[in-house]
Amino acid sequence: MNFLHNYIILSCFVILSSFHLSAHTAYNKILNLQYHEAKLELNKETELAENIYLNALNEFVYYLATGDTAISFNFIAAYPDRIKELQHENDYENQAFEGEIDFILSLIYFSQSNYIKSAIPAYKAYRRNRKLLIDYPDEKLHLKMSGIIQLISVVIPKEFAWILNLTGMKGSMDQGFKFLEEYKLYEKKKFGSSLLSSVIISVTQGIFFNDYENANKSLLHQDDQNQVIVFLKARNYSKLGLNDKAIAILENYLNENEEIELSFLYYQLGSALLYKLDEEANLYLTAYLEKSKYDIFKRSVCLKLAWYYKLFQENERFDNCLQNFYRYQLSYNETDQQATLEMDNIATYDVNMLKSRLLFDGGYYTDALHMLHKVDKSNLLEVPQKIEYLYRYARVYHKLNDIDKAVKYYENTIAFGHAIPLYYAAFSAMQLGLIYEEKNDIKNAVFYYKYCLTINKNQYKNTIEYQVNAGLNRISNLNSNYKEPN
């Protein structure tokens, strides 16, 4: 994904919401992605500052959930008047709301690749947040934004370092999580709930640091009837290789609720079923195409449906997927961009390697290895297929904790794939960095992390660099002799 473009960033920016508000019904509806119902509730509100902020938040969350750019244009158009109204009062709450609305505007521009426009409100938000930290040391409302700024400053890809230089933003993982933990204690004491803090911490641990185990722990006691919580729990289970648990939570929610605002849940369930080669996977993937009013992720769904029809030898429907694919507009997120690259080569896919890939994504690692053994290497005629074959072995052996074999296959993937703009070599270098970091072999860990940053990735570039930068930051914090690479 281009920085902040992936759909799961939706939940990352729910974190910006302000729980210093009263326990508004509108607020709960916003967090549950009930855009229109929240607007009706907000029409009843009399507190001007809260009303301004919640309307802005409602638009932002809905835009990120659906890809509805008309909503983002509404936000941009309303921004000057909202800031002007907030500036009528110079109290702490109004200043905190103003800083968050500036930050949200920056993220909207960034999500649309308008990086220059993004930098200006980012600078304003950062400066406002620094002032609040100094002027109101005992207040806690602004600490959630403080934490997010700290974390984003650490993991932001190098190509956007100019934004850090322009705004003066500096980050620390430890300080970022410290701010978030402080806010979590405040939220629990003040409101009897730590829902928002749990979402914040879960999202940052998962997206930025690939720590889905702790990301999952942050949500274990949260409500499974909240769409965002269901989405995040299912994502965490999937990333942890607990695909059957992901299927269970998604099926329970979709079976018990008729009105689903977050149509992405159909995509999640269809994908999870596909990972276990289930014949019902196409029902939910097709449901996403039918129920989502926007083009975001539809190319990705078409690719997965094409995989499904290839696996189950439904040739006519496979051909229809190829024909319908380009009907959908290419969105900013990396998943759709990756799908566009893969769809061009789908006809040459080896079915057994595709099955292995899907089983691996579901956490069925032994089955994935057995399926790889069935691949006829003589059928892998294209160079990318041969590199992927090495990469798939590396990933399976890594998950099966056969580290020596994993290292061997990662090294071979890098050797043969470093000059080809696919993600296999870069991801292999990152994984070797993680392996050596876990072994406390700092020299090799730093070597592979830094090498990863030099590889022409093309696909999933920023997703990989989030985690590489986080790894380098961890090493820097624990080893005083290590210096950040140029």
Secondary structure, DSSP 8 states (H G I E B T S, - for coil): --TT-STTHHHHHHTT--TTS---HHHHHHHTT-HHHHHHHHTT---HHHHHHHHHHHHHHHHHHH--HHHHHHHHHHHHHHHHHHTT--SHHHHHHHHHHHHHHHHHHHHTT-HHHHHHHHHHHHHHHHHHHHH-TT--TTHHHHHHHHHHHHHS-GGGHHHHHHHT----HHHHHHHHHHHHHHHHHHHS--HHHHHHHHHIIIIIT--HHHHHHTTTTS-TTSHHHHHHHHHHHHHTT-HHHHHHHHHHHHHH-S--S-THHHHHHHHHHHHTT-TTHHHHHHHHHHH--S-TTHHHHHHHHHHHHHHTT-HHHHHHHHHHGGGS---SSHHHHHHHHHHTTGGG--HHHHHHHHHHHTT-HHHHHHHHHT--GGG--SHHHHHHHHHHHHHHHHHTT-HHHHHHHHHHHHHHHTTSSSHHHHHHHHHHHHHHHHTT-HHHHHHHHHHHHHS---SSHHHHHHHHHHHHHHHHHH-TT-----
